[in-house]
């Protein structure tokens, strides 16, 4: 599925979930020159309310989270009426991912 912009505003909204501040800063630098909106959370429990409050198009999630995991986040996304795309990132990607 291709991420789509919010119908009312035409803006793509991204949620970054990572315990690493540099991940959020990198995405902020990339999106800083666009009309995209970036929200960030450093763990799953803080990301869940953002998913309820905002029309998120894409979630970019670090593989290693605590508390919670990217799998927990995926399960929550699947329960949403219009789930966003999920991109799982890792500095050490392997076959398990």
Secondary structure, DSSP 8 states (H G I E B T S, - for coil): ------TTT---EEEEE-S-HHHHHHHHHHHTTSS-EEEEESSHHHHHHHHHHS--SEEEEES--SSS-HHHHHHHHHTSTT--EEEEE-TT--TT-
